């Protein structure tokens, strides 16, 4: 019996949905996850790479992403950070890190 998508898949879907809602062209180039736990919480760490046009709309959407409300079933995004943004040939590739906690 399947329990549904894992937290990494849900984070990626939430980011893609937020980009579409904002009218921002974006492609998820990479997504990886690993389990994480503290003394009181269980969750996962996520690394993502997003590719989009090197334009004002993508930059504006990306700048607001760490504070965006990205609901995902069964989890809370406890932290989301833009690690780096590389620009070349009219494209921007952003590296993100996220931490999800199971609810």
The first five atom37 places (N, CA, C, CB, O) and aatype in JSON, in Angstrom:
{
  "aatype": [20, 20, 20, 20, 20, 20, 20, 20, 20, 20, 20, 20, 20, 20, 20, 20, 20, 20, 20, 20, 20, 20, 20, 20, 20, 20, 20, 20, 20, 20, 20, 20, 20, 20, 20, 20, 20, 20, 20, 20, 20, 20, 20, 20, 20, 20, 20, 20, 20, 20, 20, 20, 20, 20, 20, 20, 20, 20, 20, 20, 20, 20, 20, 20, 20, 20, 20, 20, 20, 20, 20, 20, 20, 20, 20, 20, 20, 20, 20, 20, 20, 20, 20, 20, 20, 20, 20, 20, 20, 20, 20, 20, 20, 20, 20, 20, 20, 20, 20, 20, 20, 20, 20],
  "atom_mask": [
    [1, 1, 1, 1, 1],
    [1, 1, 1, 1, 1],
    [1, 1, 1, 1, 1],
    [1, 1, 1, 1, 1],
    [1, 1, 1, 1, 1],
    [1, 1, 1, 1, 1],
    [1, 1, 1, 1, 1],
    [1, 1, 1, 1, 1],
    [1, 1, 1, 1, 1],
    [1, 1, 1, 1, 1],
    [1, 1, 1, 1, 1],
    [1, 1, 1, 1, 1],
    [1, 1, 1, 1, 1],
    [1, 1, 1, 1, 1],
    [1, 1, 1, 1, 1],
    [1, 1, 1, 1, 1],
    [1, 1, 1, 1, 1],
    [1, 1, 1, 1, 1],
    [1, 1, 1, 1, 1],
    [1, 1, 1, 1, 1],
    [1, 1, 1, 1, 1],
    [1, 1, 1, 1, 1],
    [1, 1, 1, 1, 1],
    [1, 1, 1, 1, 1],
    [1, 1, 1, 1, 1],
    [1, 1, 1, 1, 1],
    [1, 1, 1, 1, 1],
    [1, 1, 1, 1, 1],
    [1, 1, 1, 1, 1],
    [1, 1, 1, 1, 1],
    [1, 1, 1, 1, 1],
    [1, 1, 1, 1, 1],
    [1, 1, 1, 1, 1],
    [1, 1, 1, 1, 1],
    [1, 1, 1, 1, 1],
    [1, 1, 1, 1, 1],
    [1, 1, 1, 1, 1],
    [1, 1, 1, 1, 1],
    [1, 1, 1, 1, 1],
    [1, 1, 1, 1, 1],
    [1, 1, 1, 1, 1],
    [1, 1, 1, 1, 1],
    [1, 1, 1, 1, 1],
    [1, 1, 1, 1, 1],
    [1, 1, 1, 1, 1],
    [1, 1, 1, 1, 1],
    [1, 1, 1, 1, 1],
    [1, 1, 1, 1, 1],
    [1, 1, 1, 1, 1],
    [1, 1, 1, 1, 1],
    [1, 1, 1, 1, 1],
    [1, 1, 1, 1, 1],
    [1, 1, 1, 1, 1],
    [1, 1, 1, 1, 1],
    [1, 1, 1, 1, 1],
    [1, 1, 1, 1, 1],
    [1, 1, 1, 1, 1],
    [1, 1, 1, 1, 1],
    [1, 1, 1, 1, 1],
    [1, 1, 1, 1, 1],
    [1, 1, 1, 1, 1],
    [1, 1, 1, 1, 1],
    [1, 1, 1, 1, 1],
    [1, 1, 1, 1, 1],
    [1, 1, 1, 1, 1],
    [1, 1, 1, 1, 1],
    [1, 1, 1, 1, 1],
    [1, 1, 1, 1, 1],
    [1, 1, 1, 1, 1],
    [1, 1, 1, 1, 1],
    [1, 1, 1, 1, 1],
    [1, 1, 1, 1, 1],
    [1, 1, 1, 1, 1],
    [1, 1, 1, 1, 1],
    [1, 1, 1, 1, 1],
    [1, 1, 1, 1, 1],
    [1, 1, 1, 1, 1],
    [1, 1, 1, 1, 1],
    [1, 1, 1, 1, 1],
    [1, 1, 1, 1, 1],
    [1, 1, 1, 1, 1],
    [1, 1, 1, 1, 1],
    [1, 1, 1, 1, 1],
    [1, 1, 1, 1, 1],
    [1, 1, 1, 1, 1],
    [1, 1, 1, 1, 1],
    [1, 1, 1, 1, 1],
    [1, 1, 1, 1, 1],
    [1, 1, 1, 1, 1],
    [1, 1, 1, 1, 1],
    [1, 1, 1, 1, 1],
    [1, 1, 1, 1, 1],
    [1, 1, 1, 1, 1],
    [1, 1, 1, 1, 1],
    [1, 1, 1, 1, 1],
    [1, 1, 1, 1, 1],
    [1, 1, 1, 1, 1],
    [1, 1, 1, 1, 1],
    [1, 1, 1, 1, 1],
    [1, 1, 1, 1, 1],
    [1, 1, 1, 1, 1],
    [1, 1, 1, 1, 1],
    [1, 1, 1, 1, 1]
  ],
  "atom_positions": [
    [[0.84, -1.17, 0.0], [0.0, 0.0, 0.0], [0.88, 1.24, 0.0], [-0.95, 0.0, 1.21], [1.8, 1.33, 0.81]],
    [[0.63, 2.18, -0.89], [1.41, 3.39, -1.03], [0.91, 4.47, -0.09], [1.37, 3.87, -2.47], [-0.3, 4.62, 0.13]],
    [[1.83, 5.23, 0.46], [1.48, 6.33, 1.36], [1.44, 7.66, 0.63], [2.47, 6.42, 2.52], [1.17, 8.69, 1.24]],
    [[1.68, 7.66, -0.66], [1.68, 8.9, -1.42], [3.09, 9.41, -1.63], [0.84, 9.94, -0.73], [4.06, 8.78, -1.23]],
    [[3.19, 10.57, -2.26], [4.5, 11.13, -2.57], [5.29, 11.49, -1.3], [4.34, 12.37, -3.45], [4.71, 11.82, -0.27]],
    [[6.62, 11.4, -1.4], [7.46, 11.77, -0.27], [7.57, 13.3, -0.16], [8.86, 11.13, -0.42], [7.11, 14.03, -1.04]],
    [[8.18, 13.76, 0.91], [8.28, 15.2, 1.16], [9.04, 15.92, 0.06], [8.96, 15.45, 2.5], [8.69, 17.05, -0.3]],
    [[10.08, 15.29, -0.5], [10.84, 15.92, -1.58], [9.98, 16.2, -2.8], [12.01, 15.05, -1.97], [10.06, 17.27, -3.4]],
    [[9.16, 15.24, -3.16], [8.24, 15.41, -4.29], [7.23, 16.5, -3.99], [7.52, 14.09, -4.62], [6.91, 17.31, -4.87]],
    [[6.72, 16.53, -2.77], [5.73, 17.55, -2.39], [6.34, 18.95, -2.39], [5.16, 17.24, -1.02], [5.67, 19.9, -2.81]],
    [[7.58, 19.09, -1.94], [8.26, 20.4, -1.96], [8.43, 20.86, -3.42], [9.65, 20.33, -1.24], [8.12, 22.0, -3.75]],
    [[8.91, 19.97, -4.27], [9.1, 20.31, -5.68], [7.79, 20.73, -6.32], [9.7, 19.12, -6.44], [7.74, 21.72, -7.05]],
    [[6.71, 19.99, -6.06], [5.39, 20.34, -6.62], [4.91, 21.69, -6.1], [4.35, 19.25, -6.28], [4.34, 22.48, -6.86]],
    [[5.13, 21.96, -4.82], [4.68, 23.24, -4.24], [5.43, 24.41, -4.87], [4.89, 23.24, -2.71], [4.83, 25.45, -5.15]],
    [[6.73, 24.25, -5.1], [7.52, 25.31, -5.73], [7.07, 25.51, -7.18], [9.03, 24.98, -5.68], [6.9, 26.64, -7.63]],
    [[6.88, 24.41, -7.9], [6.41, 24.52, -9.29], [5.04, 25.19, -9.36], [6.34, 23.12, -9.94], [4.8, 26.03, -10.23]],
    [[4.14, 24.84, -8.44], [2.81, 25.44, -8.4], [2.91, 26.94, -8.11], [1.93, 24.74, -7.34], [2.23, 27.74, -8.74]],
    [[3.75, 27.32, -7.16], [3.91, 28.74, -6.81], [4.46, 29.52, -8.0], [4.84, 28.9, -5.59], [4.03, 30.65, -8.24]],
    [[5.39, 28.95, -8.74], [5.94, 29.62, -9.92], [4.87, 29.81, -10.99], [7.12, 28.8, -10.5], [4.77, 30.89, -11.58]],
    [[4.06, 28.77, -11.23], [2.97, 28.89, -12.22], [1.97, 29.96, -11.79], [2.24, 27.54, -12.4], [1.53, 30.77, -12.61]],
    [[1.62, 29.96, -10.5], [0.67, 30.95, -9.98], [1.19, 32.36, -10.19], [0.39, 30.7, -8.49], [0.42, 33.28, -10.47]],
    [[2.5, 32.53, -10.06], [3.13, 33.85, -10.23], [3.39, 34.18, -11.69], [4.44, 33.92, -9.44], [3.87, 35.27, -12.0]],
    [[3.09, 33.24, -12.6], [3.33, 33.46, -14.02], [4.81, 33.46, -14.36], [2.71, 34.77, -14.46], [5.24, 34.12, -15.3]],
    [[5.57, 32.71, -13.59], [7.02, 32.67, -13.74], [7.44, 31.38, -14.44], [7.7, 32.79, -12.37], [7.11, 30.28, -13.98]],
    [[8.16, 31.52, -15.52], [8.67, 30.34, -16.23], [9.84, 29.77, -15.44], [9.12, 30.7, -17.69], [10.82, 30.47, -15.18]],
    [[9.72, 28.51, -15.05], [10.74, 27.87, -14.23], [10.72, 26.38, -14.5], [10.52, 28.17, -12.73], [9.65, 25.8, -14.68]],
    [[11.89, 25.76, -14.52], [12.01, 24.32, -14.68], [12.82, 23.79, -13.5], [12.68, 23.94, -16.06], [13.86, 24.35, -13.16]],
    [[12.33, 22.74, -12.89], [13.05, 22.08, -11.81], [14.13, 21.21, -12.45], [12.09, 21.23, -10.89], [13.83, 20.2, -13.08]],
    [[15.4, 21.61, -12.28], [16.5, 20.91, -12.93], [17.04, 19.76, -12.08], [17.62, 21.89, -13.23], [17.59, 18.8, -12.62]],
    [[16.89, 19.86, -10.76], [17.43, 18.84, -9.87], [16.67, 18.89, -8.55], [18.95, 19.05, -9.63], [16.34, 19.97, -8.06]],
    [[16.39, 17.74, -8.0], [15.77, 17.65, -6.67], [16.31, 16.4, -5.98], [14.2, 17.61, -6.76], [16.25, 15.3, -6.53]],
    [[16.84, 16.59, -4.78], [17.32, 15.46, -4.0], [16.95, 15.68, -2.54], [18.85, 15.27, -4.16], [16.84, 16.82, -2.09]],
    [[16.75, 14.6, -1.82], [16.32, 14.67, -0.42], [17.04, 13.63, 0.41], [14.8, 14.48, -0.31], [17.46, 12.58, -0.09]],
    [[17.19, 13.94, 1.69], [17.72, 12.96, 2.64], [16.98, 13.11, 3.96], [19.26, 13.14, 2.84], [16.6, 14.22, 4.35]],
    [[16.77, 12.0, 4.64], [16.06, 12.02, 5.93], [16.86, 12.83, 6.94], [15.83, 10.57, 6.45], [18.09, 12.9, 6.88]],
    [[16.15, 13.44, 7.88], [16.76, 14.27, 8.91], [15.95, 14.12, 10.18], [16.83, 15.77, 8.46], [14.73, 13.93, 10.12]],
    [[16.6, 14.19, 11.32], [15.89, 14.14, 12.61], [16.68, 14.9, 13.65], [15.67, 12.67, 13.06], [17.91, 14.95, 13.61]],
    [[15.96, 15.5, 14.57], [16.56, 16.12, 15.75], [16.0, 15.38, 16.96], [16.26, 17.69, 15.82], [15.34, 14.35, 16.81]],
    [[16.26, 15.88, 18.13], [15.74, 15.23, 19.34], [14.22, 15.26, 19.39], [16.32, 15.9, 20.59], [13.6, 14.4, 20.01]],
    [[13.61, 16.26, 18.74], [12.15, 16.42, 18.83], [11.41, 16.38, 17.49], [11.85, 17.71, 19.51], [10.18, 16.29, 17.48]],
    [[12.12, 16.44, 16.37], [11.46, 16.51, 15.07], [12.02, 15.48, 14.11], [11.59, 17.91, 14.48], [13.18, 15.07, 14.22]],
    [[11.18, 15.07, 13.16], [11.57, 14.17, 12.08], [11.2, 14.85, 10.77], [10.89, 12.75, 12.2], [10.12, 15.43, 10.65]],
    [[12.08, 14.78, 9.81], [11.79, 15.41, 8.53], [12.8, 15.04, 7.49], [11.72, 16.9, 8.69], [13.32, 13.92, 7.47]],
    [[13.1, 16.01, 6.6], [14.05, 15.76, 5.52], [14.69, 17.07, 5.1], [13.36, 15.08, 4.32], [14.11, 18.15, 5.22]],
    [[15.91, 16.95, 4.59], [16.61, 18.08, 3.97], [16.5, 17.89, 2.46], [18.13, 18.17, 4.44], [16.57, 16.78, 1.95]],
    [[16.33, 19.02, 1.75], [16.12, 18.97, 0.3], [17.06, 19.93, -0.39], [14.66, 19.3, -0.05], [17.26, 21.06, 0.06]],
    [[17.62, 19.49, -1.48], [18.41, 20.35, -2.36], [17.72, 20.41, -3.7], [19.88, 19.82, -2.5], [17.35, 19.39, -4.27]],
    [[17.55, 21.63, -4.21], [16.85, 21.81, -5.48], [17.62, 22.79, -6.36], [15.4, 22.31, -5.26], [18.26, 23.71, -5.86]],
    [[17.55, 22.57, -7.65], [18.1, 23.51, -8.62], [16.96, 23.92, -9.56], [19.31, 22.89, -9.41], [16.29, 23.07, -10.14]],
    [[16.76, 25.23, -9.68], [15.7, 25.77, -10.53], [16.33, 26.53, -11.67], [14.75, 26.68, -9.72], [17.28, 27.3, -11.47]],
    [[15.82, 26.33, -12.87], [16.32, 27.04, -14.04], [15.2, 27.91, -14.58], [16.82, 26.04, -15.12], [14.07, 27.46, -14.76]],
    [[15.53, 29.17, -14.85], [14.54, 30.09, -15.39], [15.21, 31.18, -16.2], [13.7, 30.71, -14.28], [16.44, 31.23, -16.27]],
    [[14.42, 32.05, -16.79], [15.0, 33.15, -17.56], [15.67, 34.15, -16.62], [13.91, 33.84, -18.4], [15.2, 34.38, -15.51]],
    [[16.76, 34.73, -17.07], [17.44, 35.75, -16.28], [16.73, 37.08, -16.52], [18.97, 35.85, -16.66], [17.22, 37.96, -17.22]],
    [[15.54, 37.19, -15.91], [14.75, 38.41, -16.06], [14.2, 38.87, -14.71], [13.58, 38.18, -17.06], [14.36, 38.19, -13.7]],
    [[13.58, 40.03, -14.71], [13.08, 40.63, -13.47], [11.99, 39.77, -12.82], [12.53, 42.03, -13.74], [11.94, 39.67, -11.6]],
    [[11.12, 39.16, -13.62], [10.03, 38.35, -13.06], [10.57, 37.15, -12.29], [9.08, 37.88, -14.18], [10.11, 36.86, -11.19]],
    [[11.55, 36.45, -12.86], [12.13, 35.29, -12.18], [12.87, 35.75, -10.92], [13.09, 34.52, -13.13], [12.75, 35.12, -9.87]],
    [[13.64, 36.83, -11.03], [14.39, 37.34, -9.87], [13.44, 37.76, -8.75], [15.27, 38.55, -10.3], [13.7, 37.47, -7.58]],
    [[12.35, 38.42, -9.09], [11.38, 38.87, -8.09], [10.71, 37.67, -7.41], [10.32, 39.78, -8.73], [10.58, 37.63, -6.19]],
    [[10.28, 36.7, -8.21], [9.64, 35.5, -7.64], [10.62, 34.75, -6.75], [9.12, 34.57, -8.77], [10.27, 34.33, -5.64]],
    [[11.84, 34.59, -7.22], [12.85, 33.86, -6.47], [13.16, 34.56, -5.15], [14.12, 33.72, -7.29], [13.33, 33.89, -4.12]],
    [[13.24, 35.88, -5.15], [13.54, 36.64, -3.93], [12.46, 36.44, -2.87], [13.69, 38.12, -4.25], [12.76, 36.45, -1.67]],
    [[11.21, 36.26, -3.28], [10.11, 36.08, -2.34], [9.88, 34.64, -1.92], [8.87, 36.62, -2.92], [9.11, 34.37, -1.0]],
    [[10.54, 33.71, -2.58], [10.29, 32.29, -2.33], [10.57, 31.85, -0.89], [11.13, 31.47, -3.26], [9.79, 31.08, -0.34]],
    [[11.65, 32.31, -0.24], [11.88, 31.86, 1.14], [10.76, 32.23, 2.12], [13.17, 32.45, 1.65], [10.6, 31.57, 3.14]],
    [[9.99, 33.26, 1.82], [8.89, 33.68, 2.69], [7.52, 33.24, 2.18], [8.91, 35.19, 2.85], [6.5, 33.52, 2.81]],
    [[7.49, 32.55, 1.05], [6.21, 32.13, 0.45], [5.53, 31.06, 1.29], [6.44, 31.61, -0.99], [6.19, 30.25, 1.95]],
    [[4.22, 31.07, 1.26], [3.42, 30.03, 1.92], [3.31, 28.87, 0.94], [2.0, 30.56, 2.35], [2.59, 28.95, -0.05]],
    [[4.04, 27.79, 1.23], [4.05, 26.61, 0.37], [3.52, 25.42, 1.16], [5.49, 26.32, -0.17], [4.3, 24.64, 1.71]],
    [[2.2, 25.28, 1.22], [1.63, 24.18, 2.0], [1.91, 22.83, 1.34], [0.13, 24.37, 2.18], [1.75, 22.67, 0.13]],
    [[2.32, 21.87, 2.16], [2.5, 20.5, 1.69], [1.88, 19.56, 2.72], [4.01, 20.17, 1.45], [2.07, 19.72, 3.93]],
    [[1.15, 18.59, 2.23], [0.4, 17.66, 3.07], [1.34, 16.87, 3.99], [-0.43, 16.7, 2.2], [2.29, 16.24, 3.53]],
    [[1.05, 16.91, 5.29], [1.77, 16.11, 6.25], [3.12, 16.66, 6.69], [1.96, 14.79, 5.71], [3.84, 16.02, 7.46]],
    [[3.46, 17.85, 6.19], [4.78, 18.42, 6.48], [4.66, 19.94, 6.58], [5.82, 18.02, 5.4], [3.68, 20.54, 6.12]],
    [[5.67, 20.54, 7.18], [5.82, 22.0, 7.2], [7.2, 22.3, 6.65], [5.63, 22.59, 8.66], [8.18, 21.64, 7.0]],
    [[7.29, 23.3, 5.79], [8.6, 23.75, 5.35], [9.12, 24.67, 6.44], [8.54, 24.48, 3.93], [8.68, 25.81, 6.57]],
    [[10.07, 24.16, 7.23], [10.6, 24.9, 8.37], [11.62, 25.94, 7.94], [11.22, 23.95, 9.38], [11.79, 26.96, 8.62]],
    [[12.31, 25.7, 6.83], [13.32, 26.64, 6.35], [13.48, 26.44, 4.85], [14.68, 26.44, 7.08], [13.47, 25.32, 4.36]],
    [[13.63, 27.54, 4.14], [13.89, 27.51, 2.71], [14.86, 28.64, 2.42], [12.57, 27.65, 1.86], [14.59, 29.79, 2.75]],
    [[16.0, 28.33, 1.81], [17.02, 29.34, 1.54], [17.51, 29.24, 0.1], [18.19, 29.18, 2.51], [17.65, 28.16, -0.46]],
    [[17.77, 30.4, -0.48], [18.42, 30.49, -1.78], [19.93, 30.44, -1.47], [18.0, 31.82, -2.59], [20.45, 31.34, -0.82]],
    [[20.61, 29.42, -1.93], [22.03, 29.25, -1.66], [22.87, 30.04, -2.65], [22.42, 27.77, -1.7], [23.85, 30.69, -2.28]],
    [[22.49, 29.97, -3.93], [23.23, 30.7, -4.95], [22.37, 30.87, -6.2], [24.55, 29.97, -5.3], [21.41, 30.14, -6.41]],
    [[22.75, 31.85, -7.0], [22.11, 32.04, -8.31], [23.24, 32.29, -9.31], [21.07, 33.25, -8.29], [24.04, 33.2, -9.14]],
    [[23.29, 31.46, -10.35], [24.27, 31.61, -11.42], [23.53, 32.1, -12.67], [25.03, 30.26, -11.7], [22.45, 31.62, -13.0]],
    [[24.15, 33.06, -13.34], [23.53, 33.63, -14.55], [24.48, 33.46, -15.73], [23.18, 35.14, -14.34], [25.67, 33.74, -15.63]],
    [[23.93, 33.0, -16.86], [24.71, 32.84, -18.08], [23.77, 32.72, -19.27], [25.63, 31.61, -17.99], [22.76, 32.03, -19.21]],
    [[24.12, 33.39, -20.35], [23.41, 33.27, -21.63], [21.9, 33.48, -21.49], [23.68, 31.92, -22.24], [21.12, 32.76, -22.11]],
    [[21.49, 34.46, -20.68], [20.08, 34.77, -20.54], [19.29, 33.83, -19.64], [19.45, 34.77, -21.87], [18.07, 33.93, -19.57]],
    [[19.97, 32.91, -18.96], [19.33, 31.96, -18.05], [19.86, 32.17, -16.64], [19.56, 30.5, -18.51], [20.99, 32.64, -16.46]],
    [[19.05, 31.83, -15.65], [19.46, 31.88, -14.25], [19.19, 30.51, -13.64], [18.7, 33.01, -13.47], [18.11, 29.94, -13.81]],
    [[20.18, 29.98, -12.93], [20.02, 28.72, -12.22], [20.2, 28.99, -10.74], [21.04, 27.65, -12.73], [21.26, 29.44, -10.3]],
    [[19.16, 28.69, -9.97], [19.17, 28.94, -8.53], [19.3, 27.62, -7.78], [17.9, 29.69, -8.09], [18.62, 26.64, -8.1]],
    [[20.17, 27.62, -6.8], [20.34, 26.46, -5.92], [19.63, 26.78, -4.6], [21.87, 26.13, -5.68], [19.88, 27.82, -3.98]],
    [[18.74, 25.88, -4.18], [17.95, 26.09, -2.96], [18.18, 24.94, -1.99], [16.44, 26.2, -3.3], [18.51, 23.83, -2.39]],
    [[18.02, 25.23, -0.72], [17.99, 24.21, 0.32], [16.73, 24.41, 1.14], [19.27, 24.27, 1.21], [16.35, 25.54, 1.46]],
    [[16.1, 23.32, 1.48], [14.87, 23.38, 2.29], [14.93, 22.31, 3.37], [13.59, 23.19, 1.4], [15.57, 21.27, 3.22]],
    [[14.24, 22.59, 4.45], [14.09, 21.63, 5.54], [12.6, 21.46, 5.79], [14.84, 22.1, 6.83], [11.89, 22.43, 6.04]],
    [[12.13, 20.21, 5.74], [10.74, 19.93, 6.04], [10.67, 19.13, 7.33], [10.06, 19.17, 4.89], [11.55, 18.33, 7.65]],
    [[9.58, 19.37, 8.08], [9.33, 18.66, 9.32], [7.97, 18.01, 9.2], [9.39, 19.63, 10.56], [7.0, 18.63, 8.76]],
    [[7.89, 16.73, 9.6], [6.61, 16.01, 9.57], [5.68, 16.57, 10.62], [6.83, 14.49, 9.78], [6.1, 16.89, 11.73]],
    [[4.39, 16.68, 10.27], [3.4, 17.17, 11.24], [2.57, 16.02, 11.75], [2.5, 18.25, 10.61], [1.68, 16.23, 12.58]]
  ]
}
